[in-house]
Amino acid sequence: MELPRARRQPEPPVRVRALRRRARRHRLRGSGVGRLSEDRRGTGVGAVGGAGALGRAARLRDTLVFGAVALVWLALDTLTKGYFNGSFAVGEVAGGPFLGLVRFRLVHNTGAAWGMFGDSTFLLGVVSIVVCLVLVAYLFFLSPRPGMLEVVGVALVVAGGLGNAFDRFTLGYVVDFIEPVFIDFPVFNVADIGVTCGFVLFVAGMILAYRRADREAAALAEGSGEPQAPGDGGGEGPGER
């Protein structure tokens, strides 16, 4: 005669609920929602409201940093151009060489940065304005979470682009005064330095942002698997209904 199989005693309901709550907290913590849920307990702010507040704070920080960097660089560019253009004749060497690297020599450039595309002053000014607007739109409206390198990079590019565009529209040329002496290289200015360095920072920031997004996606995929609590999944045990 076959003996009846002993039925497994179910766990107390309190224990089951505790295990389920623990598994749920673990899952939320892995997906990045747990922190907002914990904040909501103390502040009474929902997850959506908390995320919105953090987003607004980040946008405000980015706007302040962008404005400060752009204004400082644009002011430096304007002051240096005004000094050299008002104090020296075209082609006159104003000083140097310094450390055998650069000297100051005033040049009126009708082309683009580094002396390229000569005699295209007005068109290059329009292109500079368009590029600046596109970068600002990307940074503040299209990029979901720009990094600080991107913010500073775009600020430098915009400051340099606006500085040279202002020269083109008001003077008909760009004031250049920094001339390398150790290599054969076109004369440039502070705005050109901002455009070049800003572009490098912007590209580096985008690369780091993509890598960060990949790491976060991998962590999210790894932490999204719900852990199985004992007696709470994986099918029914023997003799259970």
Secondary structure, DSSP 8 states (H G I E B T S, - for coil): ------------HHHHHHHHHHHHHHHHHHHT-HHHHHHHHHH---HHHHHHHHHHHHHHHHHHHHHHHHHHHHHHHHHHHHHHHHHS-TT-EEEEEETTTEEEEEEEE-SSGGG-STT-HHHHHHHHHHHHHHHHHIIIII-SS--HHHHHHHHHHHHHHHHHHHHHHHTSSEEEEEEESSS----B-HHHHHHHHHHHHHHHHHHHHHHHHHHHHHHHHHH-S----TTSSSS--TT--
